[in-house]
Amino acid sequence: MKRNILNSILLLLVLSLTMACKTKKVIVGNPAVAAEKPAVNDKKSENLKLLKSKDVVYTTLSLKSKAKLNINGNDNSVNMAIRIKKDEKIWISITAIAGIEVARALITPDSLLVINRIQSVVLKKPFSYVRKFANKQVSFTMLQSILTGNTIADFTNEKATPDLEATGFRIKGEQGDLAFNLLFNTLLKPSVTELNNVTTGQALKVEYADYQLVEAVLFPSVVKVNSVSGKDKISIAFNFSKIERNVQLDFPFTVPKRFETIN
């Protein structure tokens, strides 16, 4: 029973990494024509450079949001605080609407720690454990990119070809057994990210909406995530209330001695 609850919380934590956020909610509408005229299709390197130029540059991020979660048909509403030190760690705290923390996680490129305060247990795993709920090719860097609405390096390298469509750019292809489909709007920011692995029965779809200008960069204030991993189906709708970039952050993570450790 404890392991099942931990796995459900872990699924939430993994999927919570597919979002971005806001401060003041001043929505930037998608122009009919991109704000900066895109290069034509035969200039692949210029198109890729243009998309990457819209990436959010940061050393730390502090994010807060409300989230509506559905795990295999069970609905829950939670508050979430996320802190990131780029390329080093992602810290997550999940609280019930009443303000009681139910779980805390610390994710690094090598490890995953999850405290389940409901059952007084802590899960300690290598980062590779995340791939049980995602795809074997998911990396810490990829999770950071999805979280911030940045381009994903694995899919926007020199082999990628951005195709210019009426609503923006599309990049699609396959990497091993993973098929990807990335859509960018006329703001040159992601609108849909789809990752599918037919072999393992894993699929992830992230939809970004209501972009707003925060500290001279664009963030989506609404993010919808749908995930299928085997028999597990999860959907999360995020509404972000605050973002702070490049501020001093703490990453508190102390496991109470009475908690049971599950490896």
C-alpha positions in Angstrom: 0.0 0.0 0.0 2.8 2.4 0.9 4.6 1.7 -2.4 1.4 2.3 -4.4 0.8 5.7 -2.7 4.5 6.6 -3.2 4.2 5.7 -6.9 1.2 7.9 -7.3 3.0 10.9 -5.6 6.0 10.2 -7.7 3.9 10.3 -10.9 2.7 13.7 -9.8 6.2 14.9 -9.1 7.5 13.7 -12.5 4.7 15.3 -14.4 5.0 18.5 -12.4 8.2 19.1 -14.3 6.2 19.9 -17.4 5.2 23.4 -16.9 6.0 27.1 -16.6 4.6 30.1 -14.7 3.7 33.8 -14.2 3.7 36.9 -12.0 1.2 39.5 -13.3 -1.3 38.0 -15.6 -1.0 40.2 -18.7 -1.5 37.8 -21.6 0.5 38.3 -24.8 -1.7 37.3 -27.7 -0.2 35.3 -30.6 0.2 37.6 -33.5 -1.2 36.5 -36.9 2.4 36.8 -38.2 5.3 36.1 -35.9 6.6 39.1 -34.1 10.0 38.4 -35.7 9.5 37.2 -39.2 10.7 33.6 -39.3 13.3 32.5 -41.8 12.1 30.4 -44.7 12.1 26.6 -44.6 15.4 26.1 -46.5 17.3 28.0 -43.8 17.2 25.3 -41.1 20.1 26.7 -39.0 18.6 30.2 -38.9 15.2 28.8 -37.9 16.6 26.7 -35.1 18.6 29.7 -33.9 15.5 31.9 -33.9 13.5 29.4 -31.8 16.4 29.0 -29.3 16.7 32.7 -29.0 13.4 32.7 -27.1 14.7 30.4 -24.4 14.5 31.6 -20.8 18.0 32.3 -19.4 18.3 31.7 -15.7 20.5 30.4 -12.9 17.7 29.8 -10.4 13.9 29.7 -10.6 11.2 29.9 -7.9 7.7 28.9 -9.0 4.3 28.7 -7.3 1.1 27.3 -8.7 -2.2 25.7 -8.1 -2.8 22.4 -9.8 -5.8 20.1 -10.5 -4.7 16.6 -10.7 -6.4 13.4 -11.9 -4.7 10.1 -11.3 -6.6 7.2 -12.8 -9.9 8.9 -12.3 -9.3 10.3 -8.8 -9.4 14.1 -8.7 -7.3 16.3 -6.3 -6.4 19.9 -6.0 -3.0 20.9 -4.6 -0.6 23.8 -4.2 2.9 23.4 -5.5 6.2 25.2 -4.9 9.1 24.5 -7.1 12.7 25.7 -6.9 15.4 25.1 -9.5 19.1 25.5 -9.6 19.9 25.1 -13.2 21.6 21.8 -14.1 22.0 20.9 -10.4 18.7 20.3 -8.6 14.9 20.6 -8.7 13.1 20.9 -5.3 9.3 20.4 -5.1 6.9 20.8 -2.2 3.2 19.7 -2.6 0.6 20.9 -0.1 -3.0 20.2 0.3 -5.4 23.1 -0.1 -5.5 23.3 3.7 -1.8 24.2 3.7 -0.5 20.8 5.0 2.5 19.5 3.1 1.9 16.0 1.9 5.1 15.4 -0.1 8.5 16.9 -0.9 11.0 15.8 -3.5 14.6 16.6 -4.5 15.7 15.6 -8.0 19.3 15.8 -9.3 20.9 14.5 -12.5 21.8 11.4 -10.5 19.2 10.8 -7.9 15.6 11.1 -6.8 14.4 11.5 -3.2 10.7 11.7 -2.3 9.3 12.2 1.2 5.8 10.9 1.7 4.5 12.6 4.8 1.1 10.8 4.6 2.7 7.4 5.1 5.9 8.5 6.9 8.2 6.9 4.2 10.9 8.2 2.0 11.8 6.9 -1.5 15.5 6.9 -2.5 16.2 6.0 -6.2 18.7 6.8 -8.9 17.4 9.3 -11.5 16.8 6.4 -14.0 13.8 5.5 -11.8 12.0 8.5 -13.3 12.1 6.7 -16.7 9.7 4.1 -15.3 7.0 6.7 -15.5 8.3 8.6 -18.5 10.6 7.4 -21.3 14.1 5.9 -21.1 15.5 8.9 -23.0 14.2 11.5 -20.5 17.1 13.3 -18.9 17.4 15.9 -16.1 18.2 18.5 -18.8 15.1 17.6 -20.8 12.9 17.9 -17.7 14.3 21.4 -17.1 13.6 22.4 -20.7 10.0 21.2 -20.5 9.5 23.0 -17.2 10.7 26.3 -18.4 9.1 26.1 -21.9 12.5 26.1 -23.5 13.6 24.2 -26.6 14.6 20.6 -25.9 18.2 20.2 -27.0 17.8 16.5 -28.0 15.1 17.5 -30.5 16.5 20.8 -31.8 20.0 19.8 -32.7 21.6 20.0 -36.2 19.5 17.0 -37.3 16.2 18.8 -36.7 14.2 20.5 -39.4 11.7 23.2 -38.3 8.8 23.3 -40.9 7.0 26.6 -41.2 3.2 26.3 -41.0 0.4 28.8 -40.8 0.4 28.8 -37.0 4.2 28.6 -36.5 6.9 26.0 -36.6 6.7 22.2 -36.3 9.6 19.9 -35.5 8.9 16.2 -35.6 10.9 13.0 -35.9 12.1 9.9 -34.1 14.9 9.3 -31.7 15.3 5.6 -31.1 11.9 4.3 -30.1 10.7 7.7 -29.1 8.5 9.8 -31.6 8.3 13.5 -30.9 6.1 16.3 -32.3 6.9 19.9 -31.2 4.7 22.8 -32.2 5.7 26.5 -31.7 3.3 29.4 -32.0 3.8 32.7 -33.7 5.5 34.0 -30.5 8.1 31.3 -31.3 7.3 29.6 -28.0 6.1 26.0 -27.5 2.3 25.4 -27.8 2.3 21.6 -27.8 5.0 19.0 -27.0 4.2 15.4 -27.7 6.4 12.4 -26.8 5.3 8.9 -27.7 6.7 5.4 -27.3 4.5 2.8 -28.8 6.7 -0.1 -27.7 6.4 0.7 -24.0 2.9 2.2 -24.1 4.1 5.6 -22.8 2.8 8.9 -24.1 3.2 12.5 -22.8 1.4 15.6 -24.2 2.0 19.1 -22.8 -0.1 22.1 -23.9 1.1 25.6 -23.2 -1.3 28.6 -23.3 -1.8 32.3 -22.2 1.8 33.4 -22.6 2.7 36.6 -20.6 5.8 38.8 -20.4 7.6 38.3 -17.1 10.9 40.1 -16.6 11.4 40.5 -20.4 10.8 36.8 -21.1 7.7 34.9 -22.1 6.1 32.3 -19.8 2.9 30.3 -20.2 0.5 30.8 -17.4 -1.7 27.8 -18.2 -0.1 24.3 -18.8 -2.1 21.1 -19.3 -0.4 17.8 -19.1 -1.7 14.4 -20.1 0.3 11.3 -19.5 -0.2 7.5 -20.2 2.3 5.0 -18.8 1.0 1.5 -19.1 -2.3 1.4 -17.1 -1.6 4.7 -15.4 -3.3 7.8 -16.8 -2.7 11.2 -15.3 -3.8 14.7 -16.2 -2.7 17.9 -14.6 -3.9 21.5 -15.2 -1.6 24.1 -13.8 -2.4 27.8 -13.2 0.8 29.7 -12.2 0.7 32.5 -9.7 4.4 33.5 -9.2 7.8 33.3 -10.7 11.1 34.6 -9.6 14.3 34.4 -11.6 17.9 34.5 -10.4 17.2 34.9 -6.7 18.9 33.3 -3.7 17.2 30.0 -2.9 17.3 27.3 -0.2 16.5 23.7 -0.9 15.6 22.2 2.5 15.3 18.5 2.6 15.6 16.7 5.9 14.2 13.2 6.4 12.7 12.6 9.8 14.4 9.7 11.7 11.2 7.9 12.2 10.4 7.6 8.5 10.9 4.3 6.8 13.2 4.3 3.8 12.2 2.4 0.6 14.9 1.8 -1.9 
